Amino acid sequence: MEIVNNGFGAVEESGYSRIDVWDDERTQKMAEHYKEILKLLGEDPEREGLKDTPMRVAKAMQFLNKGKNIDPREIIQSAMFQEDYKEMVIVKDIELYSMCEHHMIPFYGKAHVAYIPDKYITGLSKIAHVVEAYARRLQVQERLTMKIRDCIQHTLKPMGVAVVIEAHHMCMQMRGVQKQNSVTTTSAFTGTFLKDTRTRDEFTHLIGSELH
């Protein structure tokens, strides 16, 4: 069966088996630090429920930040095709999960990405993989939005790129102002989307439409 590299370990094409690969030395060092953190929180890291927690957290944090080991440009370059298509291509409602670099608390939501090809298109799944690669690292939503935009623009060189992200930030929901229903929206545009308001309006209309 074909094995697909997921950037941190590997997954069989079928999705039924998974192989995670860890740097043992790094993982052990992280686990020792998390054990000390538990002590500083007034917990007993030797009690049953917490005995394996430092190692679990060490592995989880590496997985949640696996995007640092991935070059998103290579993702697009792996599936670029010449095509005489010059209309808008939209991949919307791409789920994303990231970690706020200010509090190391998750934020989550969805990304809507569009581009207008100029000679080249890319596999649709590659757009979602680019979002994932940038999201799976310590981030702020504003930078995440721009990184996705710039990667597609510089690699695919289309006539324009549009990115909109809508996200819930648990640092606002669980601590601080504790506003449970707040949503943060960011956007970034290049080329035609930046210069032509009609094209931008069409994009915003389509991502807001329940076409599916």
N, C-alpha and C positions, 0 to 999 in steps of 0.2 A: 504493500500500500504506500502511496506517495506521502512523504512527510513534508509539511510546510513549516518554514521558519516563521515564528510569530514575533521575533525580535527579542524574546526572552524565553528560552525553552522552545519546544516544538509541539505541533498538534497534527495528528493524522488528518488527511483530507476529509474523512468522514466525520471528524469532530468527536468521535467516541473515545479516543485515547489521547492522553496528554502527557508530555514529558517536560518537566520543569528542571532547568539547570541552574544551580546556585553556585556562587563563589563562596566556598566553605569558610575561608578565613574572614572575609568581609562579613558574612552572615553571623559568624560567631562573635565578632567584635561588636556588631550592632546589637545582638541579643544581650551581651553583657551590659551595654549602656541602657537598654530598655529595662533590664532587671534593676539597675540602680534607680532609674526613674520611678519604677513601681515602689521602691523603698521610700523615695522622697515624697511620694504621694501618700505615704502612711500605710501602704499595703504590705502584705506578707507574700513575696514572690514564691515562697515554698509551699503555700497552701494549694490544695488540689486543683482548684479552678484556674490558678495562675502559673502553675509549675511550667507549663510549656508555652505560655503566652509570649515571653520575650523572643523566642525563636519564631513563633508564628508571625509576630509583628515585624520582625526583621525581614522575613520573606515577603510579607504583604507589602511593606514599604518599597522594596525593590521592584516588585511587580507593578505597583501603582506608579512608579517612576521609570518604567522600562523604556519610555520614549527617548530618553537621553542616549540610548544605545542604537537608535534608528536614525538613518538619514532620509527624511521625507522626500528629498529630490530623487533619490534612487528608486523610490516607490513609483513615482510617475514615469521615470525613465525606463522602467522595466516593462511598460505597456503604453508606448507612444506609437500612434498609427497615423499615416497620412490619409486625410479624408477631406473632400471638398464640401465641407459643411460649415456654414457661417451663421447659424442661428443659435439662440441661447440653449445651453445645456445646464439643467438644474438638478442637483441632488439635494433634496431637502429632508428635514427631520432626522438628521444624523445624530444619534445619541452620543453624548460625550460625558466623560467623568474625569475630573481633574482635581488637583490639590492646590488650594490657595497658598502661595508662598509666604504670606504674612502671618498666618496662624497654623499652617499645615492642617487645615480642615477642608473637607471636600467641597467642591461646587460641581453642579451637574445640570445638564440641560440638553439642548439640541442645536445643531448648526445647520444653516442653509447655505449652500455653495453653488455659484453659477459661474460659467465662463462662456465666452463667444470665441469659438475656434478660429485660428488663422493658420491653416495648413495641417495642424496636428490636433488630434483628440487623444484622450487617455481612457483606460478602462474605468467604468463608473465606480467600481469597488475601490479603485486607487484613491479617489477623492476622500472616501470614508477612512481609508488607511492613513492618509495625510492628517486628517483631523485627529485620529487616534494617536498618531506619533507625537504630535505637538501637545495634545491634552495630557498624555501620560508622563508628565514631568511637573515640577513645581512651577506654577504659572500665576499670572493675573489674566483676567478675561480679555482685557484690552490688547495685551501682547499676543495672546493666543489668536485673536481675530486677525491681527496684522500678519502674523507668521504664516498662517494658512494662505492668506491672500498672496503674500510675496512669494511663497514657494511655488504656487501654481503659475503666477505671472512670470517668474524668472525661468522656470523649467519648461513650461509648455509654450510660453510666449503667445498667448491668445490676444484678441483685440480688446479684451477687458475681463476683469474678475470681480465678483461680488461675494462678500461673506457677511452673513448676519448670524450672531449667536445670541440665544436667549438662555439664561441660566439662573438657577437658584443657588445662593451662597449660604452654606450652613454656618459660616461665621456670623451671618446676620440673623439666621433662624434660631441657632442654639445659644448664642452669646450676644453681647453687645445690645443692640436695639431690639433683638428678638422679634422681628417682623416676619411672620411665617409665610405670607403670601407674596412677598416682594420678588420681582423678576428683574434682572439686569439685562438690558439689550445693548449690544455693541455691533457696529458695522464698519466695513472697510471696502473701498472700491478702487478700481484702476480703470484706465482707458475709457472705453465707451460708456461704462456704467457711471463714470465720474463726470463725463462731459455731456452726455445725452440724458436729460431728465426723463424723456419718454421711455428709454430703455430701462432706467432705474425704476421707474414707476411700474413697468411691466413685471420686473423681477419681484418687487415688493407685493404686487397683486397676486402673482402666482404662488409665492411662498405662503400667502395668507389664505389661499383658496383650498377648499377640501376636494381636490380633483380626484383623489383616490378613495 
